[in-house]
Amino acid sequence: MHEYAKIYQFAASVGALEGYVYKKGSAEELGLPALSVWIDNICKAYSHLPVEALQEFQGFLDRTVGRALHSLMAALGEDHELVVKLKSIVKGEEDMPESADDFNKKKWFEH
């Protein structure tokens, strides 16, 4: 598979995760068995992305994953294994959003 296709599939999966977990209130609503596989796949895919690509989009990734983390932490707690796994792909605290609703940073195409 071409590197661009891998990057697209990874980004689509992370974006879908953000939307899926958005403000779900409980572990039951989240469907933990499937969510666990999803997060494992995201973390595995992250580890196979080219370093040069990550250098370009890590900040954007931190914001998207950060919003998902806010929703997950509210439903599962900060120490839940899925939260800890997902935190492992966040690299820059300065890019972390304030909440699951924090969309304040401009997108690249808005500049």
N, CA, C and O atoms as a GROMACS GRO file, in nm:
protein
  444
    1MET      N    1   0.085  -0.117   0.000
    1MET     CA    2   0.000   0.000   0.000
    1MET      C    3   0.090   0.124   0.000
    1MET      O    4   0.190   0.129   0.072
    2HIS      N    5   0.054   0.221  -0.078
    2HIS     CA    6   0.128   0.346  -0.088
    2HIS      C    7   0.124   0.420   0.046
    2HIS      O    8   0.025   0.413   0.119
    3GLU      N    9   0.231   0.492   0.077
    3GLU     CA   10   0.240   0.565   0.204
    3GLU      C   11   0.124   0.665   0.221
    3GLU      O   12   0.071   0.679   0.330
    4TYR      N   13   0.086   0.732   0.114
    4TYR     CA   14  -0.023   0.830   0.123
    4TYR      C   15  -0.154   0.761   0.160
    4TYR      O   16  -0.233   0.816   0.237
    5ALA      N   17  -0.176   0.643   0.108
    5ALA     CA   18  -0.297   0.568   0.140
    5ALA      C   19  -0.297   0.529   0.288
    5ALA      O   20  -0.400   0.535   0.354
    6LYS      N   21  -0.181   0.488   0.338
    6LYS     CA   22  -0.170   0.454   0.480
    6LYS      C   23  -0.200   0.575   0.568
    6LYS      O   24  -0.270   0.564   0.668
    7ILE      N   25  -0.146   0.689   0.530
    7ILE     CA   26  -0.169   0.811   0.607
    7ILE      C   27  -0.318   0.847   0.605
    7ILE      O   28  -0.375   0.883   0.708
    8TYR      N   29  -0.379   0.837   0.488
    8TYR     CA   30  -0.522   0.867   0.478
    8TYR      C   31  -0.604   0.773   0.566
    8TYR      O   32  -0.690   0.818   0.641
    9GLN      N   33  -0.578   0.645   0.557
    9GLN     CA   34  -0.654   0.549   0.637
    9GLN      C   35  -0.635   0.573   0.786
    9GLN      O   36  -0.730   0.562   0.863
   10PHE      N   37  -0.513   0.605   0.826
   10PHE     CA   38  -0.487   0.635   0.966
   10PHE      C   39  -0.566   0.758   1.009
   10PHE      O   40  -0.634   0.756   1.112
   11ALA      N   41  -0.558   0.865   0.932
   11ALA     CA   42  -0.628   0.989   0.967
   11ALA      C   43  -0.778   0.969   0.971
   11ALA      O   44  -0.845   1.021   1.060
   12ALA      N   45  -0.832   0.894   0.877
   12ALA     CA   46  -0.976   0.866   0.876
   12ALA      C   47  -1.017   0.789   1.000
   12ALA      O   48  -1.121   0.817   1.058
   13SER      N   49  -0.936   0.693   1.040
   13SER     CA   50  -0.968   0.613   1.158
   13SER      C   51  -0.964   0.698   1.286
   13SER      O   52  -1.050   0.683   1.373
   14VAL      N   53  -0.865   0.786   1.296
   14VAL     CA   54  -0.855   0.874   1.413
   14VAL      C   55  -0.972   0.972   1.416
   14VAL      O   56  -1.031   0.995   1.522
   15GLY      N   57  -1.006   1.029   1.302
   15GLY     CA   58  -1.119   1.122   1.296
   15GLY      C   59  -1.251   1.054   1.329
   15GLY      O   60  -1.335   1.111   1.398
   16ALA      N   61  -1.268   0.932   1.279
   16ALA     CA   62  -1.390   0.857   1.310
   16ALA      C   63  -1.396   0.825   1.459
   16ALA      O   64  -1.503   0.830   1.520
   17LEU      N   65  -1.282   0.790   1.517
   17LEU     CA   66  -1.278   0.762   1.661
   17LEU      C   67  -1.321   0.885   1.740
   17LEU      O   68  -1.400   0.874   1.834
   18GLU      N   69  -1.269   1.001   1.702
   18GLU     CA   70  -1.306   1.124   1.772
   18GLU      C   71  -1.457   1.144   1.770
   18GLU      O   72  -1.518   1.174   1.873
   19GLY      N   73  -1.517   1.126   1.655
   19GLY     CA   74  -1.662   1.141   1.644
   19GLY      C   75  -1.739   1.034   1.719
   19GLY      O   76  -1.842   1.064   1.780
   20TYR      N   77  -1.691   0.913   1.716
   20TYR     CA   78  -1.759   0.802   1.782
   20TYR      C   79  -1.764   0.818   1.934
   20TYR      O   80  -1.866   0.792   1.996
   21VAL      N   81  -1.652   0.861   1.993
   21VAL     CA   82  -1.647   0.869   2.139
   21VAL      C   83  -1.700   1.001   2.193
   21VAL      O   84  -1.716   1.016   2.314
   22TYR      N   85  -1.728   1.096   2.104
   22TYR     CA   86  -1.768   1.230   2.146
   22TYR      C   87  -1.881   1.227   2.249
   22TYR      O   88  -1.994   1.188   2.220
   23LYS      N   89  -1.846   1.270   2.368
   23LYS     CA   90  -1.939   1.288   2.480
   23LYS      C   91  -2.025   1.165   2.511
   23LYS      O   92  -2.139   1.178   2.555
   24LYS      N   93  -1.970   1.047   2.488
   24LYS     CA   94  -2.039   0.927   2.534
   24LYS      C   95  -2.020   0.922   2.685
   24LYS      O   96  -1.910   0.948   2.734
   25GLY      N   97  -2.124   0.889   2.758
   25GLY     CA   98  -2.120   0.902   2.902
   25GLY      C   99  -2.078   0.781   2.982
   25GLY      O  100  -2.057   0.790   3.103
   26SER      N  101  -2.065   0.664   2.916
   26SER     CA  102  -2.036   0.544   2.994
   26SER      C  103  -1.962   0.442   2.908
   26SER      O  104  -1.958   0.449   2.786
   27ALA      N  105  -1.903   0.346   2.978
   27ALA     CA  106  -1.834   0.236   2.910
   27ALA      C  107  -1.932   0.157   2.824
   27ALA      O  108  -1.895   0.110   2.716
   28GLU      N  109  -2.056   0.143   2.869
   28GLU     CA  110  -2.155   0.069   2.793
   28GLU      C  111  -2.185   0.137   2.660
   28GLU      O  112  -2.197   0.072   2.557
   29GLU      N  113  -2.196   0.268   2.663
   29GLU     CA  114  -2.221   0.344   2.540
   29GLU      C  115  -2.105   0.333   2.442
   29GLU      O  116  -2.125   0.338   2.320
   30LEU      N  117  -1.984   0.318   2.494
   30LEU     CA  118  -1.866   0.314   2.410
   30LEU      C  119  -1.843   0.180   2.342
   30LEU      O  120  -1.777   0.174   2.238
   31GLY      N  121  -1.894   0.072   2.399
   31GLY     CA  122  -1.869  -0.060   2.342
   31GLY      C  123  -1.722  -0.096   2.351
   31GLY      O  124  -1.652  -0.103   2.250
   32LEU      N  125  -1.676  -0.119   2.473
   32LEU     CA  126  -1.534  -0.134   2.499
   32LEU      C  127  -1.461  -0.243   2.420
   32LEU      O  128  -1.348  -0.218   2.376
   33PRO      N  129  -1.517  -0.361   2.398
   33PRO     CA  130  -1.440  -0.461   2.322
   33PRO      C  131  -1.400  -0.411   2.182
   33PRO      O  132  -1.284  -0.424   2.143
   34ALA      N  133  -1.493  -0.356   2.108
   34ALA     CA  134  -1.464  -0.305   1.974
   34ALA      C  135  -1.374  -0.181   1.982
   34ALA      O  136  -1.284  -0.164   1.899
   35LEU      N  137  -1.398  -0.096   2.079
   35LEU     CA  138  -1.318   0.024   2.096
   35LEU      C  139  -1.173  -0.011   2.126
   35LEU      O  140  -1.081   0.056   2.079
   36SER      N  141  -1.153  -0.114   2.204
   36SER     CA  142  -1.018  -0.159   2.237
   36SER      C  143  -0.942  -0.202   2.111
   36SER      O  144  -0.825  -0.166   2.094
   37VAL      N  145  -1.007  -0.277   2.023
   37VAL     CA  146  -0.944  -0.319   1.898
   37VAL      C  147  -0.914  -0.198   1.811
   37VAL      O  148  -0.808  -0.190   1.750
   38TRP      N  149  -1.007  -0.104   1.805
   38TRP     CA  150  -0.992   0.017   1.725
   38TRP      C  151  -0.870   0.096   1.772
   38TRP      O  152  -0.787   0.136   1.691
   39ILE      N  153  -0.859   0.119   1.902
   39ILE     CA  154  -0.747   0.196   1.955
   39ILE      C  155  -0.616   0.120   1.937
   39ILE      O  156  -0.514   0.181   1.906
   40ASP      N  157  -0.617  -0.011   1.955
   40ASP     CA  158  -0.496  -0.090   1.929
   40ASP      C  159  -0.451  -0.074   1.784
   40ASP      O  160  -0.332  -0.057   1.757
   41ASN      N  161  -0.546  -0.079   1.692
   41ASN     CA  162  -0.512  -0.065   1.550
   41ASN      C  163  -0.457   0.074   1.520
   41ASN      O  164  -0.364   0.088   1.441
   42ILE      N  165  -0.514   0.176   1.582
   42ILE     CA  166  -0.464   0.313   1.562
   42ILE      C  167  -0.320   0.324   1.613
   42ILE      O  168  -0.234   0.379   1.544
   43CYS      N  169  -0.295   0.272   1.731
   43CYS     CA  170  -0.160   0.280   1.789
   43CYS      C  171  -0.060   0.201   1.705
   43CYS      O  172   0.054   0.245   1.686
   44LYS      N  173  -0.100   0.086   1.655
   44LYS     CA  174  -0.013   0.006   1.570
   44LYS      C  175   0.016   0.078   1.438
   44LYS      O  176   0.130   0.082   1.392
   45ALA      N  177  -0.088   0.136   1.378
   45ALA     CA  178  -0.070   0.210   1.253
   45ALA      C  179   0.021   0.330   1.274
   45ALA      O  180   0.104   0.361   1.189
   46TYR      N  181   0.005   0.399   1.386
   46TYR     CA  182   0.088   0.515   1.417
   46TYR      C  183   0.236   0.476   1.415
   46TYR      O  184   0.319   0.550   1.362
   47SER      N  185   0.267   0.362   1.472
   47SER     CA  186   0.406   0.318   1.480
   47SER      C  187   0.467   0.286   1.344
   47SER      O  188   0.588   0.274   1.331
   48HIS      N  189   0.383   0.271   1.241
   48HIS     CA  190   0.432   0.240   1.107
   48HIS      C  191   0.432   0.361   1.013
   48HIS      O  192   0.468   0.349   0.896
   49LEU      N  193   0.392   0.477   1.064
   49LEU     CA  194   0.389   0.595   0.978
   49LEU      C  195   0.530   0.650   0.960
   49LEU      O  196   0.613   0.641   1.051
   50PRO      N  197   0.558   0.708   0.844
   50PRO     CA  198   0.689   0.767   0.821
   50PRO      C  199   0.714   0.886   0.915
   50PRO      O  200   0.626   0.969   0.937
   51VAL      N  201   0.834   0.892   0.969
   51VAL     CA  202   0.871   0.998   1.062
   51VAL      C  203   0.853   1.135   0.997
   51VAL      O  204   0.807   1.230   1.062
   52GLU      N  205   0.887   1.146   0.870
   52GLU     CA  206   0.875   1.275   0.800
   52GLU      C  207   0.730   1.321   0.796
   52GLU      O  208   0.701   1.440   0.811
   53ALA      N  209   0.639   1.228   0.776
   53ALA     CA  210   0.497   1.263   0.774
   53ALA      C  211   0.450   1.305   0.913
   53ALA      O  212   0.380   1.405   0.928
   54LEU      N  213   0.490   1.229   1.014
   54LEU     CA  214   0.450   1.264   1.151
   54LEU      C  215   0.499   1.402   1.190
   54LEU      O  216   0.429   1.476   1.259
   55GLN      N  217   0.618   1.438   1.146
   55GLN     CA  218   0.671   1.571   1.177
   55GLN      C  219   0.582   1.680   1.119
   55GLN      O  220   0.573   1.790   1.175
   56GLU      N  221   0.516   1.651   1.009
   56GLU     CA  222   0.429   1.749   0.944
   56GLU      C  223   0.292   1.760   1.010
   56GLU      O  224   0.235   1.870   1.015
   57PHE      N  225   0.237   1.648   1.061
   57PHE     CA  226   0.099   1.655   1.110
   57PHE      C  227   0.080   1.617   1.256
   57PHE      O  228  -0.034   1.607   1.301
   58GLN      N  229   0.185   1.596   1.332
   58GLN     CA  230   0.170   1.554   1.472
   58GLN      C  231   0.086   1.652   1.553
   58GLN      O  232   0.004   1.610   1.634
   59GLY      N  233   0.106   1.781   1.533
   59GLY     CA  234   0.027   1.880   1.607
   59GLY      C  235  -0.122   1.868   1.581
   59GLY      O  236  -0.203   1.879   1.673
   60PHE      N  237  -0.157   1.847   1.455
   60PHE     CA  238  -0.298   1.828   1.420
   60PHE      C  239  -0.352   1.699   1.481
   60PHE      O  240  -0.464   1.693   1.531
   61LEU      N  241  -0.268   1.595   1.477
   61LEU     CA  242  -0.306   1.467   1.536
   61LEU      C  243  -0.327   1.481   1.687
   61LEU      O  244  -0.423   1.428   1.742
   62ASP      N  245  -0.237   1.554   1.753
   62ASP     CA  246  -0.251   1.576   1.897
   62ASP      C  247  -0.384   1.642   1.931
   62ASP      O  248  -0.446   1.608   2.032
   63ARG      N  249  -0.428   1.735   1.849
   63ARG     CA  250  -0.556   1.802   1.874
   63ARG      C  251  -0.674   1.706   1.855
   63ARG      O  252  -0.765   1.704   1.937
   64THR      N  253  -0.672   1.628   1.748
   64THR     CA  254  -0.782   1.535   1.722
   64THR      C  255  -0.787   1.427   1.829
   64THR      O  256  -0.893   1.399   1.885
   65VAL      N  257  -0.673   1.366   1.857
   65VAL     CA  258  -0.668   1.263   1.961
   65VAL      C  259  -0.699   1.325   2.097
   65VAL      O  260  -0.764   1.262   2.180
   66GLY      N  261  -0.654   1.446   2.119
   66GLY     CA  262  -0.681   1.514   2.246
   66GLY      C  263  -0.830   1.532   2.271
   66GLY      O  264  -0.877   1.512   2.383
   67ARG      N  265  -0.905   1.568   2.168
   67ARG     CA  266  -1.051   1.582   2.184
   67ARG      C  267  -1.114   1.447   2.215
   67ARG      O  268  -1.203   1.438   2.299
   68ALA      N  269  -1.066   1.342   2.147
   68ALA     CA  270  -1.116   1.207   2.177
   68ALA      C  271  -1.081   1.168   2.320
   68ALA      O  272  -1.163   1.108   2.390
   69LEU      N  273  -0.961   1.201   2.363
   69LEU     CA  274  -0.919   1.169   2.500
   69LEU      C  275  -1.007   1.238   2.604
   69LEU      O  276  -1.041   1.177   2.706
   70HIS      N  277  -1.045   1.362   2.579
   70HIS     CA  278  -1.134   1.430   2.674
   70HIS      C  279  -1.265   1.354   2.691
   70HIS      O  280  -1.314   1.338   2.803
   71SER      N  281  -1.321   1.307   2.581
   71SER     CA  282  -1.446   1.230   2.589
   71SER      C  283  -1.423   1.097   2.660
   71SER      O  284  -1.503   1.057   2.745
   72LEU      N  285  -1.314   1.029   2.626
   72LEU     CA  286  -1.286   0.900   2.690
   72LEU      C  287  -1.257   0.915   2.839
   72LEU      O  288  -1.304   0.833   2.919
   73MET      N  289  -1.183   1.017   2.876
   73MET     CA  290  -1.152   1.037   3.019
   73MET      C  291  -1.278   1.066   3.099
   73MET      O  292  -1.290   1.023   3.214
   74ALA      N  293  -1.371   1.140   3.040
   74ALA     CA  294  -1.496   1.168   3.110
   74ALA      C  295  -1.577   1.040   3.132
   74ALA      O  296  -1.643   1.026   3.235
   75ALA      N  297  -1.572   0.949   3.037
   75ALA     CA  298  -1.650   0.825   3.047
   75ALA      C  299  -1.578   0.715   3.124
   75ALA      O  300  -1.641   0.636   3.194
   76LEU      N  301  -1.445   0.709   3.111
   76LEU     CA  302  -1.370   0.595   3.166
   76LEU      C  303  -1.273   0.630   3.278
   76LEU      O  304  -1.233   0.542   3.355
   77GLY      N  305  -1.235   0.756   3.287
   77GLY     CA  306  -1.134   0.796   3.384
   77GLY      C  307  -0.997   0.806   3.320
   77GLY      O  308  -0.970   0.743   3.218
   78GLU      N  309  -0.910   0.886   3.379
   78GLU     CA  310  -0.778   0.915   3.322
   78GLU      C  311  -0.685   0.795   3.322
   78GLU      O  312  -0.592   0.790   3.242
   79ASP      N  313  -0.706   0.698   3.409
   79ASP     CA  314  -0.615   0.586   3.422
   79ASP      C  315  -0.661   0.460   3.349
   79ASP      O  316  -0.596   0.356   3.359
   80HIS      N  317  -0.771   0.468   3.277
   80HIS     CA  318  -0.820   0.351   3.205
   80HIS      C  319  -0.718   0.312   3.098
   80HIS      O  320  -0.655   0.399   3.038
   81GLU      N  321  -0.701   0.183   3.074
   81GLU     CA  322  -0.600   0.134   2.981
   81GLU      C  323  -0.616   0.190   2.840
   81GLU      O  324  -0.516   0.215   2.772
   82LEU      N  325  -0.738   0.212   2.795
   82LEU     CA  326  -0.758   0.267   2.660
   82LEU      C  327  -0.714   0.413   2.653
   82LEU      O  328  -0.660   0.457   2.552
   83VAL      N  329  -0.738   0.487   2.759
   83VAL     CA  330  -0.692   0.626   2.766
   83VAL      C  331  -0.540   0.630   2.764
   83VAL      O  332  -0.481   0.709   2.691
   84VAL      N  333  -0.477   0.546   2.843
   84VAL     CA  334  -0.331   0.541   2.850
   84VAL      C  335  -0.272   0.504   2.713
   84VAL      O  336  -0.174   0.565   2.670
   85LYS      N  337  -0.331   0.405   2.646
   85LYS     CA  338  -0.283   0.365   2.513
   85LYS      C  339  -0.292   0.480   2.414
   85LYS      O  340  -0.198   0.508   2.341
   86LEU      N  341  -0.407   0.546   2.413
   86LEU     CA  342  -0.426   0.655   2.317
   86LEU      C  343  -0.335   0.773   2.348
   86LEU      O  344  -0.288   0.840   2.256
   87LYS      N  345  -0.310   0.799   2.474
   87LYS     CA  346  -0.218   0.908   2.512
   87LYS      C  347  -0.079   0.884   2.457
   87LYS      O  348  -0.003   0.979   2.438
   88SER      N  349  -0.043   0.758   2.432
   88SER     CA  350   0.092   0.727   2.387
   88SER      C  351   0.125   0.784   2.250
   88SER      O  352   0.243   0.795   2.215
   89ILE      N  353   0.025   0.821   2.172
   89ILE     CA  354   0.054   0.879   2.040
   89ILE      C  355   0.044   1.031   2.040
   89ILE      O  356   0.062   1.094   1.936
   90VAL      N  357   0.017   1.090   2.155
   90VAL     CA  358   0.016   1.236   2.168
   90VAL      C  359   0.156   1.278   2.210
   90VAL      O  360   0.210   1.226   2.308
   91LYS      N  361   0.214   1.371   2.136
   91LYS     CA  362   0.353   1.408   2.161
   91LYS      C  363   0.370   1.552   2.208
   91LYS      O  364   0.473   1.584   2.269
   92GLY      N  365   0.275   1.639   2.184
   92GLY     CA  366   0.293   1.780   2.217
   92GLY      C  367   0.182   1.834   2.306
   92GLY      O  368   0.069   1.853   2.260
   93GLU      N  369   0.212   1.857   2.429
   93GLU     CA  370   0.111   1.910   2.521
   93GLU      C  371   0.060   2.047   2.477
   93GLU      O  372  -0.054   2.083   2.507
   94GLU      N  373   0.143   2.124   2.406
   94GLU     CA  374   0.101   2.259   2.364
   94GLU      C  375  -0.012   2.254   2.262
   94GLU      O  376  -0.083   2.352   2.244
   95ASP      N  377  -0.028   2.141   2.195
   95ASP     CA  378  -0.134   2.128   2.096
   95ASP      C  379  -0.260   2.062   2.151
   95ASP      O  380  -0.360   2.051   2.081
   96MET      N  381  -0.255   2.020   2.276
   96MET     CA  382  -0.372   1.955   2.335
   96MET      C  383  -0.489   2.053   2.348
   96MET      O  384  -0.470   2.166   2.394
   97PRO      N  385  -0.607   2.011   2.308
   97PRO     CA  386  -0.724   2.098   2.321
   97PRO      C  387  -0.769   2.106   2.467
   97PRO      O  388  -0.733   2.022   2.550
   98GLU      N  389  -0.847   2.207   2.497
   98GLU     CA  390  -0.899   2.229   2.633
   98GLU      C  391  -1.012   2.132   2.667
   98GLU      O  392  -1.032   2.098   2.784
   99SER      N  393  -1.084   2.088   2.564
   99SER     CA  394  -1.200   2.003   2.587
   99SER      C  395  -1.233   1.926   2.459
   99SER      O  396  -1.167   1.943   2.356
  100ALA      N  397  -1.333   1.842   2.467
  100ALA     CA  398  -1.379   1.769   2.349
  100ALA      C  399  -1.442   1.863   2.246
  100ALA      O  400  -1.457   1.826   2.129
  101ASP      N  401  -1.478   1.982   2.288
  101ASP     CA  402  -1.541   2.081   2.201
  101ASP      C  403  -1.445   2.187   2.150
  101ASP      O  404  -1.487   2.281   2.083
  102ASP      N  405  -1.317   2.174   2.179
  102ASP     CA  406  -1.219   2.278   2.145
  102ASP      C  407  -1.173   2.262   2.000
  102ASP      O  408  -1.086   2.181   1.968
  103PHE      N  409  -1.233   2.343   1.914
  103PHE     CA  410  -1.197   2.346   1.773
  103PHE      C  411  -1.142   2.483   1.735
  103PHE      O  412  -1.156   2.525   1.620
  104ASN      N  413  -1.081   2.552   1.830
  104ASN     CA  414  -1.037   2.689   1.810
  104ASN      C  415  -0.921   2.707   1.715
  104ASN      O  416  -0.911   2.811   1.650
  105LYS      N  417  -0.832   2.611   1.706
  105LYS     CA  418  -0.715   2.626   1.621
  105LYS      C  419  -0.756   2.618   1.474
  105LYS      O  420  -0.833   2.530   1.434
  106LYS      N  421  -0.704   2.712   1.394
  106LYS     CA  422  -0.740   2.714   1.253
  106LYS      C  423  -0.683   2.596   1.178
  106LYS      O  424  -0.574   2.546   1.210
  107LYS      N  425  -0.757   2.552   1.081
  107LYS     CA  426  -0.712   2.445   0.992
  107LYS      C  427  -0.614   2.505   0.890
  107LYS      O  428  -0.614   2.626   0.867
  108TRP      N  429  -0.532   2.421   0.831
  108TRP     CA  430  -0.431   2.467   0.735
  108TRP      C  431  -0.492   2.542   0.618
  108TRP      O  432  -0.430   2.634   0.566
  109PHE      N  433  -0.614   2.505   0.576
  109PHE     CA  434  -0.674   2.568   0.460
  109PHE      C  435  -0.746   2.697   0.495
  109PHE      O  436  -0.799   2.763   0.406
  110GLU      N  437  -0.750   2.736   0.621
  110GLU     CA  438  -0.814   2.860   0.663
  110GLU      C  439  -0.714   2.975   0.670
  110GLU      O  440  -0.754   3.089   0.693
  111HIS      N  441  -0.588   2.948   0.653
  111HIS     CA  442  -0.484   3.051   0.667
  111HIS      C  443  -0.479   3.139   0.547
  111HIS      O  444  -0.397   3.231   0.542
   0.00000   0.00000   0.00000
